[in-house]
Amino acid sequence: MRIALFTETFLPKIDGIVTRLRHTVEHLQRNGDQVLIFSPDGGLKEHKGAKIHGVKGLPLPLYPELKLAIPTPTVGKAIEKFKPDVVHVVNPAVLGLGGIYYAKTMNIPLVASYHTHLPQYLHHYGLGSLEGLLWELLKLGHNQARLNLCTSTAMVNELVTHGIERVDLWQRGVDTEMFHPHLASKQMRSRLSEGNPENPLLLYVGRVSAEKQIDQIKPVLEAIPDAHLAIVGDGPHREALEAHFAETQTNFVGYLQGLELASAFASSDAFIFPSRTETLGLVLLEAMAAGCPVVAANSGGIPDIVTDRVNGYLFEPTDPNGAIMATKRLLAAKEEREKLRENARLEAEKWSWAASTNQLRKYYQTVLNQSSFPLAA
């Protein structure tokens, strides 16, 4: 198959969506498919054999790491030349609308996927009053597609509730070869804890942004005075969080990738994840694959991955002491913690990027087989 993939974010940016897409593209190319990626211009021309058509963009005011790339006529010419069998738009917002337009005008089967819970994000930027309008815009865009994919059952239900049609589940995936417990390292543990490897080490990995609610980890540190927190990642909220955590034992590490990131997971005592806005939470799977027990909010797509007291701990986001009690229990019970590590690894081993991409290819094929039938009005 020939797949035109439209995404609002791609390499060199690092986040969960980009991780899923780069693995997906790699496995599609391995299977003999051809992928053409349309994304904001990041200076790259190719990824794993797939060509990248970069579109110039402007930084998003509230989130400068993201770029608004407005589709130009060169996008249409590139699609005409490529002759895709399927157009797949990821989180259609600006560039993705171009993908929807060209798919409809050129009569190319369209698939869309939903990875970022933008309506919930609005509340963390003082724009909650716009949530209803945003859902209407999302419905308008997504309902142009023959199939809409989500990465958790919670998000499938959320989209259906808000009137988005033809919704199905795109299963999770994780690199269980790279993320592995054997990468635990005294050197990495010492680096993350700033030279205090004997103390409890808590880890956060992900975007450093308001919607991730990283500030809510501070009460956990205050309740466990000898604990250290390593925050791996970067983003627009870093400066504010550095001030917020100034009196605590918190290390802002910045970005880690590849084996360094895998070692960070494997070397930590617990992965703390307070976010309520996750459609899946890929970093949770990476932590679990590395044998790092998870303490996470019982929200969004997280319960699809974490089973409370089996492979991690869930706490109710509305309980101000929930994360504190869960983390204390995890750190206090060494034997239980080791069992959680084993079960977390076993859960992660059920999922691979190859299986996830094979499922996606079947969805593409289904859409192709249905392409001779018009969508219902």
N, C-alpha and C positions, 0 to 999 in steps of 0.2 A: 504493500500500500504506500501511497504518497500522502503525507500528512502535513498540512500547514498549521503550525502551532503558534497562536498569538498569546503572549503573556505580558503583563504590565511590569514584570520584574524578572531578571535573569542575571547570570554571571556578568560581571564579577561580584555583584551583590550576594551576600550570604544570608539565607534564612531557610525556614522549613519548606517553603514553596519551591525555591530554587533547587534545594536538595532533591525533592521529589521529581522535579522536571528534568534535572540533569541525569538522574538514574534512569528515568523513563525513556528519555531520548537515547541514551546509550544502549538500552536493551532493545528498543525498536530498531535501531540501526543494526545491531547484532542479528536481529531476526530477518534482515534483508529489506526492511522498510526504509523509505527515504523521508527524512523530516526536514522541513524548512522552518526556521524559528524567526518569528517577528517579535522584536523586543526593543525597549529603549536602548539606544546606542551606548554600549559599554566598552567599545574598542575591540571587541572580539568578533572574528569573522566565521569561526567554526567551533563546533563542540562534538567530539567523538564521531566525526564524519558528517555531521549535520551542519549545513550552512546557516549562518545567522544574518538576517537582514536587519541591521540596526536602524532605528528611527530616532532622529534627534528629539530630545525632550527637555523640559524645564523642571527643576526641583519642585516638589510639592511643598507649599508654604508651611503646613503643619508637620510635614514629614520629609525633610530634604533628602533623605536616603532614597526615596522613591521619585521617579521622574514621570512627568506627564508627557507622553509621546503622542502627538497628534498624527494620525495616518495621512499620508500624502499620496498623490497619484502614482508614485513609484511603487507603493505597496500593491496597488491593483495590477500594475505591469508585471511585478515579480510573481504574483499569483497566476496570472495568465500564462507566463512562461513556465512555471513549475507544474501546472495542471494537477492540483491535488485531488485525491479521491475524497478526502475528508478535511474539513476545517475544524480545529479544536481551539476554542477561546477559553483562556484561564482567567478567572476573576474579571470578566469584561467590565472595563470602566471607561477608558478613553481609546487606547490603541485597539483593545478588544472589540470596540464598537465598529471599527474598520473591518475587523474579521467577520463580524456578523453581517455588515453591509455587503461585502464582496461575496460571502457565501450565498446570501439570498439573491443578489443580482446575477451571479454566475451559476445559480442552481447547483451549488455544491452542498452535500449533506453536512450539517452543522452539529457539533457536540460542544457543550459548555461545561465547565467544572467550577465548583465553589469551594474556595480554600480559606478565605479570610472573612471573619464574621463582622463585616463593616458596620452593620446597624448597631452592634454592641460597642464598637470602637468609638462611635460618636459621643457616647456618654462620658468618655474619658477625656474628651477635648471640648467639653462645654457645649456640644451641639446635639444633645439628646432630643430636642424638639423636632429635629429633621428626620428622626428614625422612620416615621410613617412614609414620608416622601421618598426616602431612600429605598424602602421596600417596594414601593410602586415602580421605581426606576429599575430595580433589580428584576422584578417580575416582567417588566416590559422587555428587557434584554434577554433574560434566560428563556422566556417562553417562545422565542424565535427558534430555539434549538430543538432538534429531534430527540435529544437526550441530555439531561442535566445530571452531573455526577457530584456526589459529596463524599467526604472521606470519613464520615462517622454516621451512625444511625441517628444520633441526636440532631445532626444537621439535615439529614434527609427529612426527618419529621418537621423540623423548623421551616424548611423551604416549602414543604407541602402545605403546612398550616397557613403560610403567607401567600398561597395561590400560585406557586411555581409548579409547573406540570412536568410530567415524564421524568421523574427523579429516581435515581438508583444509587447504589453504594459502590464506590471505587475503593477496594480494600487497601489497607495500610501496607507499608513495606519498610524494611530496614536492612542495612548492610551488617549481617551477623558475622561476617568474616573480619571486618575491620573493628567493629565495636565488640570487644570480647574481654571477659574478666582477667585473662592472663596479662593484660597490659597494665595492671596495677603496678605502680612505681613509687618507691620511697622518695625519689628525686622530684617527681611530679607533685606528690603530696606536700613535700616541703616547699616547693615553689608556690603552690596554691595557698598554703597557709602562712606564707611569708616566714618560713623557718620555724614553724611550730607543728611538726608532723604528728606529735603525740596527742594533740588536742582534737576534739571532734571537728570534722571538716564537712561543712554543708556546701552544696554546689547549686548555682543557677546557671543555665545556658540558654541564650536566646537574645532576641532584640531587647535593647535597653530602652524601653518606651513606656509611656504612661499606661497603656491598656494592659500591659503584662503585670501590673500591680506588684512590682518587685518591692516597693516600699513596705508592703505588708509582711515581709520577712524580718523586719527590724524587731518586732516584739518577740520573735522566736530567739533572736540573738540575746536580747535583754533577759529572757527567761533562762537561758543557758549560757552563763557568763564566760565559760571557757571555750565556747564554740567559735570557730572561724567560718566566714562565708566567702566563697570565691564566686565572683560574677564574671562569667565568660561571655563576651559579646560586646556590642556597642550600639549606640543609637542616640536619638535626639534628647533623651531624658537623662543621659549620663551625668551631666554637670549637676542637675538638681538632686540626683540620687547620691552623688558623692558628698554633697552637703548633708543630706538626710542621714547617711550612715557614718558621718564623720567621727562620732564618739564610739563606734563599734569596731570590732576586728573584721573588717571587710576589705577584700582585695579586688579591685577592679582590674581584671586581667587583660581585657581586650579580646580580640578574636583569636581563637585557636582553630586549627583545621586538621583533618586527616588523623594520623596516629597520635598527635599531641592531644587533640580533642578526645579521642577514644581513651587515652591514658588518663585524662582528667576525670572522666566518668568513672573509670575502673578504680581510681585511687581515692575516691570520695566515700564518705560514710552514708550520705543521703543526698538525693536530688530534690530540692524544694521548688515547687511550681505552683504559685498562688493564682495564676491567671484564670479568669472566668470566661474568656472569649475564644477559647481554642476550638477550632473545627475538628482537630485531631490531636495535635501536639506531638510532632515527629520526634522532638528531643526526648520525650518520655520513652519512646521505643528505643532510642539510642542508649539512654541511660540503662534501661532494663537489659538490653543486649550485652552491655558492659558489666552487668551484675551489680548495678548501683541501685539500692532500694529507693523508691519514690514516695514522696509525701506531696500530694496534689489535691487541688480543689475538686470537689465532686460536682463538676459542671461541664457543659458542652460535650465534646467528644471524648473527654478523658475517661469516663467510666467504660467506654468500649475497650480500653487498654488495661486499666488498673482495676483489679479486683481487691476490694478492701480486705486487709489482713491475710491475703493469700500471696500476692506478688508486690504489695506496696500498701500504703495507707491513703485513704481518702478522708478529707475533712469537709464539713459543710461551710461554704463561703460566708454564711451569715453568722457563724459561731466565732466570736473574736478570739476564743481560746483553742479553736479546733486545730490549727497548725501547730501551736505550742505543744498541746497534749500529744499529738501524733508524733512529732519529732522527738519529744522526750521519751516516749515509749520505745521508739525505734532505737534510739541511742542506748537506752538502759538495758535492753534485752539482747545480748550478743547472740545467743543461740537462735532466737527468733529472727534476728537480722540476717543471719547466714541462710536460714530457710527462705526468707524473702528474696535474697540474692539469687538462690538457685531457681526459685519459681519464676522470678522476673526473666532470667535468661531463657528458661523453657518456653515462656510465653512469646518472647521475641523470636525464638527459633521457628515458630509456626509461620512466620511471614518473611517473604523475600521479595526483592525488587523484580526478579524474574516472574514470579507468580502474579504480582500486582500488574506488571506490564502485559502479561498474557491475558489477564482479565480485561484490560483496557482494549487490547486488540480485538477481543471477542465483541466488546461493545461497539467498536468501530465497524466490524463486519455486520453486526445486526443493523446498524444505522444504514449501511450501504445497501443491505437487502431490502430495507424499507423505503429507499429513496424514491421509488417510483410512485409512492403514495403521498398525496399532499397532506399537510398538517390540518387538523380540524380547526375550524374558525373559532 
